[in-house]
Amino acid sequence: MKGRERHPAAHFPECRFDTPMTATRSPDSPGGWTGRLLAEGSDPDPRFTLANERTFLAWIRTALAMVAGGIGVALAGDLVDAPLRHILAIGFSATGALVAALAFRRWLRTERALRRDETLPLPALAPLMSYGLAIAAIALVAALLITR
């Protein structure tokens, strides 16, 4: 058929996105949490798995930014008085650690829901981050206004 090309996936039928793959566990498949995850349901569309991974990495970047913010506040010297500076630095850093831990939990719950073809879980991190950042920003602005 001249002028009409086949879709690249037609050359590789095992890479088709519209055919669900069933997870089977071979004797050399990984153990632990990865083995348990892979044994559940069927392999989702790779695009969804990769989107889930990108979301996980975005939460990890947010966690790193929170830790960096904590370090920045800790080194702020004359900008904020010592007791409040230490509280804000610990708060930002602890929030970054919590976000990192919850990011993995969210990735795992979402991946499991994708494999089981279930409704995706609601994001527990979103309210934590939005309210937490709002409270921290208000505290920082109040501290700057009071000390200046």
Secondary structure by P-SEA (a helix, b strand, c coil): ccccccccccccccccccbbbbbbbcccccccaaaaaaaccccccaaaaaaaaaaaaaaaaaaaaaaaaaaaaaacccccccaaaaaaaaaaaaaaaaaaaaaaaaaaaaaaaaaacccccccaaaaaaaaaaaaaaaaaaaaaaaac
